[in-house]
Every structure is written in C-alpha cells, then in structure tokens.
Amino acid sequence: MPEPTIVIDHLTKRFGRTTAVNDVSLTVQAGEVFGFLGPNGAGKTTTIRCMMDFYRPTAGSIRLMGLDANTEGVLSRKHVGFMPPVTALNEKWTSCEHFDYARALRKAHDRSAELVQRLEIDTTKTIKQLSSGNRQKVSLAMAFMFTTDVVILDEPTNGLDPLLQQTAYELIHEAHQRGATIFMSSHNLAEVERTCTRVGILRNGNLIAQETMLSLQEKHLYTVQLWFNHDVAPASIMLPNATVIVAQPRTVTLKYQGVMQPLLDSIARLKPYDVSINHATLEEHFMTFYNHQV
C-alpha cells in the first residue's frame, strides 16, 4: 500500500507554557479532501504552519509526499499548493507581482491568468488598496496557480461573497478530480460538508475525532420535528434515545440516535399530524463531539 500523502505523527507545538497543538496524529491518503475542523484557537493554523515549516514542532514529525516537512522542507513544498494568510502578502505589490514572484520560485507553468478572471481579481491595485475579501482572492489564486499533488488551504472562503465561494468550491472539486490531495482547515461546517470526504475535529489543540462523511451518517444521528394539533408538554414526548432541543406549544424538535423502527413506533403512539426526520448536519455532529456525547 502506498505511503499516505500526509502523515502527522504525534505533533506537539508549544509557545512557552502554552500548548497550541498536543500530540496530534493523523494520515491523509492520496486523493482525499480532508477537513480540519475546530473553532478559532483550536490549533488548526498552528498545525498548518508546522506542515509548511513556518513553525518547527516541539515534538513529533510531519511527512508530505514521503518527505520530512522540516528537514526536507524545500523538496516537500515543491509538491504543495499553499494558500498564504492575507497578512503574509506584500502590501506594496499587486496581485500580478505576487504571481510573478511565485512563478520565479517554482519555475513551472501556471494558470494565474485564468484564475484572475474566475476570481475577478483586480490586478491594478496593490494589496494595501484591496479589501480583505479581495486579498483573500489573491491568496486563493496562489494556492491553485500551479498543478500540485497537495493543496493546503487555511479558511479558504473566509471573506468571499457567495458567488466567489462557489468558485472556490469548484477549484477544490477540480483539484480533487485530477487526483490532488486537499487539506483544508475551516470553521464553516457547511462548506466542509459540501467539499470534504473525511474530517478531523480539533479541540483545544487535541484531535478528538476522525470520521468519514459516510461514517457520520452511519452513526444514525437524526433531527426529528413533530407537529401537533394541540399544545403538548415537552415532558410528555418520551422517545427512547431522544433529547428535546426545541419545544414550542405545538411543535417539538428532538435529537435522536439509533435505528429507525423504534423511533417510528414511538412517534406513531404520539399521533402528531406531521413529522420531519433528517440526518443530522455536520454542525450537529460537531457539537455532539464537542459535548463528549459520542
């Protein structure tokens, strides 16, 4: 079996007495779109900076395409398309000057002209003259301007309007279709649900779960809504393995985990006039993990 594209092995990064990343281990196989989830401050960006050799790990190691990201960082980064944070852009340069600089370093064919059109990048202004959303577009273009085996994205759609978010998703999908491995951090759970094949959840620097999108669905976690023709007391809604999360006089919303038939039998006894049962969203799974309920 080929070596995974990304191997993070017992990564720890401390800043003085603060532990930003604590003993994180994960692997990402070739062709996966891996979503790295967690709120701001969870350790996502620190992990990515260690992957790019901007930070050196306090302990542990990282391998990209079989190469040590620290001791062989120059070689490993040749395989990587990286989205730099907007704060790393040179405020005195235009977007084209950034592309020229990247082109000179990489010495490879690029598609910056295409990306300028698709992302509607203003090439006449310096970075300092651009809004935060327009700076984000330049960073995103730099991640995809070369054809690479790995693409590492840190909050890729932050600050983009809905139409340009769609373009960003298209770029991720196109890279995935040609076989690239995508590693993207995000706290936007809707975009991760839309783009990723597997997710890792980070909490206070600790990796608390790794799941495929399919396995999350197979956990049988549902959101159930019941509508009644009369007022009901939440205490009267006694369903096995269910928790009432919203209660109104004639409408009740529950979180349910389990197989479907016992749920349907219990609902039938309550005699609501309408029922809605949906697989839980990624956000609901995420909150379940964060509350240590799985």
C-alpha positions as CSV (number, residue, x, y, z in Angstrom):
1,M,0.0,0.0,0.0
2,P,1.5,3.4,-0.9
3,E,2.5,5.8,1.8
4,P,-0.1,8.3,2.7
5,T,0.3,11.8,1.2
6,I,0.2,13.5,4.6
7,V,1.4,11.9,7.8
8,I,1.3,13.9,11.1
9,D,2.9,11.8,13.8
10,H,2.5,12.9,17.5
11,L,2.8,16.6,16.6
12,T,3.1,18.9,19.6
13,K,3.8,22.6,19.4
14,R,4.2,24.8,22.4
15,F,4.8,28.5,22.7
16,G,6.3,29.0,26.1
17,R,3.9,27.5,28.6
18,T,1.0,27.4,26.1
19,T,0.4,24.2,24.2
20,A,-1.2,25.1,20.9
21,V,-1.1,21.5,19.4
22,N,-1.0,18.5,21.6
23,D,0.2,15.1,20.4
24,V,-1.8,15.1,17.2
25,S,-1.5,12.2,14.8
26,L,-3.4,11.7,11.5
27,T,-2.9,10.5,8.0
28,V,-4.4,11.7,4.7
29,Q,-4.4,9.4,1.7
30,A,-3.8,10.4,-1.9
31,G,-6.9,12.0,-3.4
32,E,-8.7,12.7,-0.1
33,V,-10.3,16.1,0.7
34,F,-9.6,16.3,4.4
35,G,-11.5,18.9,6.5
36,F,-9.6,20.1,9.6
37,L,-12.3,21.4,11.9
38,G,-12.4,23.4,15.0
39,P,-13.2,26.9,16.3
40,N,-10.7,29.8,16.3
41,G,-7.9,29.0,18.6
42,A,-8.2,25.2,18.4
43,G,-4.8,24.8,16.8
44,K,-5.6,24.4,13.1
45,T,-3.4,27.2,11.8
46,T,-0.5,26.2,14.0
47,T,-0.7,22.7,12.6
48,I,-0.7,24.1,9.0
49,R,2.3,26.3,9.8
50,C,4.2,23.3,11.0
51,M,3.3,21.5,7.8
52,M,4.7,24.3,5.8
53,D,7.8,24.6,8.1
54,F,7.0,28.1,9.2
55,Y,7.0,26.7,12.7
56,R,9.2,23.8,13.9
57,P,7.4,21.2,16.0
58,T,8.2,21.0,19.7
59,A,7.8,17.2,19.3
60,G,6.7,14.8,16.6
61,S,7.1,14.9,12.8
62,I,5.2,15.7,9.6
63,R,5.7,14.0,6.2
64,L,4.4,15.3,2.9
65,M,4.6,13.1,-0.2
66,G,7.1,10.9,1.8
67,L,9.4,13.8,2.6
68,D,10.0,15.2,6.1
69,A,8.3,18.6,6.1
70,N,11.1,20.1,8.3
71,T,14.4,18.5,7.3
72,E,13.3,18.2,3.6
73,G,11.0,21.2,3.6
74,V,12.3,22.7,0.3
75,L,11.7,19.5,-1.5
76,S,8.3,18.7,0.1
77,R,6.9,22.2,-0.7
78,K,7.5,21.7,-4.4
79,H,4.6,19.3,-4.2
80,V,2.3,21.7,-2.4
81,G,0.0,24.5,-3.4
82,F,-0.5,26.7,-0.3
83,M,-2.9,29.4,0.4
84,P,-0.9,32.0,2.4
85,P,-2.8,34.1,5.0
86,V,-3.6,37.6,3.7
87,T,-1.3,39.0,6.4
88,A,1.6,37.3,4.6
89,L,1.0,39.2,1.3
90,N,3.3,42.1,0.5
91,E,1.1,45.2,0.8
92,K,3.3,47.2,-1.8
93,W,2.8,44.6,-4.5
94,T,-0.1,44.0,-6.9
95,S,-1.5,40.5,-7.3
96,C,0.5,40.1,-10.6
97,E,3.7,40.8,-8.7
98,H,2.8,38.1,-6.2
99,F,2.2,35.7,-9.1
100,D,5.4,36.7,-10.8
101,Y,7.3,36.0,-7.6
102,A,5.7,32.6,-7.1
103,R,6.4,31.8,-10.8
104,A,10.1,32.7,-10.4
105,L,10.4,30.4,-7.4
106,R,8.5,27.5,-8.9
107,K,9.8,27.7,-12.5
108,A,6.7,25.9,-13.7
109,H,3.7,26.6,-16.0
110,D,0.9,28.4,-14.1
111,R,-2.7,29.3,-14.6
112,S,-2.8,32.7,-12.9
113,A,-4.3,34.5,-15.9
114,E,-7.3,32.1,-15.8
115,L,-7.7,32.5,-12.0
116,V,-7.6,36.3,-12.2
117,Q,-10.7,36.0,-14.5
118,R,-12.5,33.3,-12.5
119,L,-12.0,35.0,-9.1
120,E,-12.4,38.6,-10.5
121,I,-9.1,39.8,-9.1
122,D,-8.3,43.5,-9.6
123,T,-4.7,43.4,-10.9
124,T,-4.3,47.2,-11.0
125,K,-4.2,47.8,-7.2
126,T,-1.7,47.0,-4.6
127,I,-2.6,44.6,-1.8
128,K,-2.8,47.6,0.6
129,Q,-5.6,49.1,-1.6
130,L,-7.6,45.9,-1.7
131,S,-10.4,44.9,0.7
132,S,-10.0,41.9,2.9
133,G,-12.2,39.8,0.6
134,N,-10.2,40.8,-2.4
135,R,-6.9,40.0,-0.6
136,Q,-8.4,36.6,0.1
137,K,-9.0,36.0,-3.6
138,V,-5.3,36.6,-4.3
139,S,-4.3,34.1,-1.6
140,L,-6.7,31.6,-3.0
141,A,-5.3,32.0,-6.5
142,M,-1.8,31.4,-5.3
143,A,-2.9,28.0,-3.9
144,F,-4.2,26.8,-7.3
145,M,-1.9,28.6,-9.8
146,F,0.3,25.5,-10.1
147,T,-0.7,21.9,-10.7
148,T,0.4,20.2,-7.4
149,D,-0.1,16.9,-5.7
150,V,-1.2,18.6,-2.4
151,V,-3.2,21.7,-1.8
152,I,-3.2,23.1,1.7
153,L,-5.9,25.7,2.5
154,D,-6.5,27.7,5.7
155,E,-10.1,29.0,5.8
156,P,-10.3,29.2,2.0
157,T,-13.6,31.1,1.7
158,N,-13.2,33.5,4.6
159,G,-14.5,36.9,3.4
160,L,-15.7,35.8,0.0
161,D,-19.2,36.6,-1.2
162,P,-21.5,33.6,-2.1
163,L,-20.7,33.6,-5.8
164,L,-17.0,33.5,-5.3
165,Q,-17.4,30.9,-2.5
166,Q,-18.9,28.8,-5.3
167,T,-15.9,29.4,-7.5
168,A,-13.6,28.3,-4.6
169,Y,-15.6,25.1,-4.2
170,E,-15.2,24.5,-8.0
171,L,-11.5,24.9,-7.7
172,I,-11.3,22.4,-4.9
173,H,-13.5,19.9,-6.8
174,E,-11.4,20.3,-9.9
175,A,-8.2,19.6,-8.0
176,H,-9.8,16.6,-6.3
177,Q,-11.0,15.3,-9.7
178,R,-7.4,15.3,-11.1
179,G,-6.2,13.4,-8.0
180,A,-4.8,16.1,-5.8
181,T,-4.9,15.7,-2.0
182,I,-6.7,18.6,-0.3
183,F,-6.1,19.6,3.3
184,M,-8.3,22.4,4.4
185,S,-9.0,24.0,7.8
186,S,-12.3,25.6,8.4
187,H,-14.9,26.5,11.0
188,N,-17.5,26.8,8.2
189,L,-19.2,23.4,8.7
190,A,-21.5,23.8,5.7
191,E,-18.6,24.2,3.3
192,V,-16.8,21.2,4.8
193,E,-19.9,19.1,4.5
194,R,-20.1,20.2,0.9
195,T,-16.5,19.6,-0.1
196,C,-14.7,17.0,2.2
197,T,-14.6,13.2,2.1
198,R,-13.2,13.0,5.7
199,V,-12.9,15.3,8.7
200,G,-10.8,15.6,11.8
201,I,-12.1,17.6,14.8
202,L,-9.6,19.6,16.9
203,R,-10.4,20.8,20.4
204,N,-8.0,22.9,22.4
205,G,-5.1,21.5,20.4
206,N,-6.2,17.9,20.7
207,L,-7.6,15.8,17.9
208,I,-10.8,14.4,19.4
209,A,-12.2,12.6,16.4
210,Q,-11.6,11.5,12.8
211,E,-14.6,10.4,10.6
212,T,-15.5,9.9,7.0
213,M,-18.6,11.8,5.9
214,L,-20.2,8.4,5.3
215,S,-19.4,7.1,8.8
216,L,-21.0,10.2,10.3
217,Q,-24.2,9.4,8.5
218,E,-24.0,5.8,9.7
219,K,-24.0,6.9,13.3
220,H,-27.8,7.2,12.9
221,L,-28.0,10.7,14.4
222,Y,-31.2,12.4,13.3
223,T,-33.1,15.6,13.8
224,V,-36.8,15.0,14.3
225,Q,-39.6,17.6,14.2
226,L,-43.1,16.8,15.3
227,W,-46.2,19.0,14.7
228,F,-49.4,18.6,16.8
229,N,-53.0,19.9,16.5
230,H,-52.9,20.7,20.2
231,D,-50.5,22.0,22.8
232,V,-48.0,19.4,24.2
233,A,-45.7,19.5,27.2
234,P,-42.1,18.6,26.4
235,A,-42.1,16.1,29.3
236,S,-44.8,14.1,27.5
237,I,-42.6,13.5,24.5
238,M,-40.9,10.3,25.8
239,L,-38.9,8.8,23.0
240,P,-36.0,6.3,23.6
241,N,-32.5,7.7,22.8
242,A,-34.0,11.2,22.1
243,T,-33.5,14.6,23.6
244,V,-35.8,17.5,23.2
245,I,-33.8,20.5,21.9
246,V,-36.6,23.0,21.0
247,A,-40.1,23.0,22.4
248,Q,-43.0,25.2,21.3
249,P,-46.6,24.7,22.2
250,R,-47.4,22.7,19.1
251,T,-44.0,21.9,17.7
252,V,-41.2,19.8,19.2
253,T,-37.7,19.3,17.8
254,L,-35.6,16.4,19.0
255,K,-32.2,14.9,18.5
256,Y,-32.3,11.1,18.1
257,Q,-29.6,8.5,17.9
258,G,-30.5,5.0,17.0
259,V,-32.1,2.8,14.3
260,M,-35.3,4.0,12.7
261,Q,-38.0,1.5,13.5
262,P,-38.2,2.1,17.3
263,L,-38.4,5.8,16.6
264,L,-41.2,5.4,14.1
265,D,-43.1,3.1,16.6
266,S,-42.8,5.7,19.3
267,I,-43.8,8.6,17.0
268,A,-46.9,6.7,15.9
269,R,-48.1,6.5,19.6
270,L,-47.8,10.2,20.0
271,K,-50.1,10.8,16.9
272,P,-48.6,14.1,15.5
273,Y,-50.2,15.4,12.4
274,D,-46.9,15.9,10.6
275,V,-43.3,14.6,11.0
276,S,-39.9,15.5,9.6
277,I,-36.9,13.2,10.1
278,N,-33.5,14.3,8.7
279,H,-29.9,13.1,9.0
280,A,-28.1,15.4,11.4
281,T,-26.0,18.1,9.8
282,L,-22.2,18.2,10.2
283,E,-22.7,21.0,12.6
284,E,-24.9,18.9,14.8
285,H,-22.4,16.0,14.7
286,F,-19.6,18.6,15.5
287,M,-21.5,19.8,18.6
288,T,-22.1,16.2,19.7
289,F,-18.3,15.6,19.6
290,Y,-17.6,18.8,21.4
291,N,-20.0,17.9,24.1
292,H,-18.5,14.4,24.5
293,Q,-21.8,12.8,23.8
294,V,-20.5,10.2,21.3
